[in-house]
Amino acid sequence: MSNSPDISLYLIKGTIRIHRSTIHVLGYPKFIRLMVSNDGRSVLLLPAQEKDFQSFRVPKNLGDANWKFEIGCIKFCRFLIGNLSWEPLASYRISADLYVPSHYVRFCLFNGLLLPSNNGSASKVEN
């Protein structure tokens, strides 16, 4: 497991998984805000002070072995399939391309790493 801030996108499930390393860099906030750039090329995660229509509650018990943080985003996953030609049945992991601890984390969607299926190996997404 990587110590860099990461997210994983599970297109078939329509979810984004926020990794512990990302929550750590954001300073263990109670809420995070997920924002997509206007051009659809990157995702920004920021700590948020309260729940609003753009924020998500970070699950407690970060140290738990069963801890996971998934956000449903079916429309966003469909956007990635259509606009970035991502495989609809695949999963991708992206490491942050820029972050300032406790302030924000940015993920460039063109840096997606195709996660292996049951019989494959990971490979870099072709632009």
C-alpha positions in Angstrom: 0.0 0.0 0.0 1.3 3.4 -1.0 1.8 6.3 1.5 1.0 8.9 -1.2 -2.5 10.4 -1.3 -4.5 8.1 -3.6 -8.0 7.6 -4.9 -9.5 4.6 -6.7 -12.3 4.8 -9.2 -14.5 1.7 -9.6 -16.4 2.4 -12.8 -18.7 -0.6 -12.8 -19.8 0.3 -9.2 -19.9 4.0 -9.9 -17.8 4.9 -6.9 -14.7 6.7 -5.8 -12.7 5.3 -2.9 -10.7 7.8 -0.9 -7.7 6.2 0.6 -6.5 6.6 4.2 -3.3 8.3 3.0 -5.4 11.0 1.4 -7.4 11.6 4.6 -4.1 11.8 6.5 -2.7 14.5 4.2 -5.9 16.4 4.6 -5.4 16.5 8.4 -8.1 14.0 9.3 -11.1 16.3 8.6 -14.7 15.4 9.6 -15.8 16.3 6.1 -14.2 16.5 2.7 -15.3 18.5 -0.4 -14.8 16.9 -3.8 -14.5 19.3 -6.7 -14.0 18.5 -10.4 -12.2 21.1 -12.6 -14.3 22.8 -15.3 -12.4 21.1 -18.0 -12.9 17.6 -16.4 -9.2 16.9 -16.2 -8.6 16.9 -12.5 -10.3 16.3 -9.1 -9.6 18.4 -6.0 -10.2 17.2 -2.5 -10.4 19.7 0.3 -11.2 19.5 4.0 -14.6 21.0 4.8 -15.8 22.4 8.1 -19.4 21.3 7.8 -21.8 19.2 5.8 -23.2 20.9 2.7 -24.3 19.8 -0.8 -20.6 19.5 -2.0 -19.2 17.7 1.1 -19.0 14.2 2.4 -18.6 12.9 6.0 -15.4 11.1 6.5 -16.1 7.7 8.3 -14.8 7.5 11.8 -12.4 4.8 13.1 -9.7 5.4 10.5 -7.5 2.8 12.2 -10.1 0.0 11.8 -9.0 -2.8 9.5 -12.4 -2.7 7.8 -12.4 1.1 7.3 -13.3 2.4 3.8 -14.6 5.6 2.4 -16.5 5.3 -0.9 -18.5 8.0 -2.6 -21.2 7.2 -5.1 -20.7 9.1 -8.4 -22.3 7.2 -11.2 -22.6 10.3 -13.5 -18.9 11.2 -13.0 -17.9 7.6 -13.8 -20.0 7.7 -17.0 -18.2 11.0 -17.8 -14.8 9.3 -17.4 -15.9 6.4 -19.6 -17.2 8.7 -22.4 -14.7 11.6 -22.3 -11.4 9.8 -21.3 -12.2 6.5 -23.0 -11.8 4.6 -19.8 -12.9 0.9 -19.8 -16.4 0.7 -18.3 -15.8 -2.5 -16.4 -12.4 -1.5 -15.1 -11.0 0.2 -12.0 -8.3 2.8 -11.8 -6.0 4.3 -9.1 -4.7 7.8 -9.2 -1.9 9.2 -7.0 -2.0 12.9 -6.2 0.0 15.1 -8.6 -0.1 18.0 -6.1 -0.9 18.4 -2.5 -0.3 20.7 0.4 -0.7 18.8 3.7 -3.9 19.8 5.6 -5.1 22.1 2.7 -5.9 20.2 -0.5 -5.0 17.2 -2.8 -5.3 17.3 -6.6 -5.5 14.3 -8.8 -5.0 14.5 -12.6 -7.4 12.1 -14.2 -4.9 11.5 -17.1 -2.6 9.8 -14.5 -5.0 6.9 -13.9 -3.4 3.5 -13.4 -5.6 0.7 -14.7 -5.9 -1.8 -11.8 -5.4 -5.4 -12.6 -8.4 -7.6 -13.1 -8.3 -11.2 -11.7 -5.9 -12.2 -14.5 -4.1 -9.0 -15.6 -1.5 -6.5 -14.4 -1.7 -2.8 -13.8 -0.8 -0.5 -16.7 -0.8 3.3 -17.3 -3.8 4.8 -19.0 -3.1 6.0 -22.5 -4.0 9.6 -23.4 
